[in-house]
Amino acid sequence: MSILIVGGGSIGQRHAKNLRSLGEEVAIVDVNPDRKPDFLSIDSAGAAKQFAIAFICSPSRFHVEQAIQCAEQGLHLFVEKPLSHDTKGLRQLLKLVQLRQLVTMVGSNWKFYPSFQKMKELLEGGAIGKILSARCQFGQYLPDWHPWEDYRKGYSANKKLGGGILLDSHEFDYLPWLLGERVKSVFCVAAKVSKLEIDVEDVAEAVLIFDTGAIGEIHVDYIQRVYQRNFEFFGSEGTIRWDIREKQVVVLRKDHELELYPMIESYDVNTMYIEEARHFLDCVRSGKKTVTPIETGAKTLSLICAAKESSRRGKMVNV
């Protein structure tokens, strides 16, 4: 299948490399000629070649507009997270996707990471009973994300490009996915507290109330000098925890031996991106729904927007 990648930055280049390794034909669109793209616009690419799939890898504020443009040409859609920086245009995109019967996916690479899959399996299997609460954390110093470029020029640092740690976070997608539950309401505090030269929030704390009554906590930031990513789940019968540095899932239950599910030492992190792409391509070929269809991405975006509203208003907001 011919695949058009819209956006030739870091994630766009990663997808291009991985898709080519899977034997797919790829072309890149980017308005920045310094990145040496194959085409400078979606229209010029479409006029030159017939594509079947589009990967939208541009700054988030352009996602919906570009996804609509590609969907109108009948292209199946992979949109990097977040689906957008706000909800404008989402209804039109969702209707178009349904009308054209397109297979869609929003980027969610950690769902293909072995430890995340193990946590999902344990939680669904009732390993620690009824889930009562959970918490997760992601933090990394923004200038270290892409040390080869000026962080101040990246989309993460700029409000006009759809930046900010709330929109940059995977966790608002992964925590509900791991629990298999819907978020009912959210309370959030978000602010810029560092000396980073950015015009968006660099720290956020959110409390999520799920339909079941379970309470979740999410901490995300751009300021930690040592990369952190972890999850903890507290159930009626025990606890599950995972930390990127421990490289294993741990299950603790009273009067039971500690259960450890370690990662393979030689695991290459890029493997989860390859498996993500393989999953999407398989769904395009079979017509099946992906693990994170655009409807799910829209719900995650609504949750993030509710968190932003909560921070502005200083009160709990229903989702």
Summary of the structure (lengths in Angstrom):
residues: 319
radius of gyration: 19.7
end to end distance: 38.1
largest distance: 66.4
contacts: 1063
relative contact order: 0.16
helix: 38%
strand: 25%
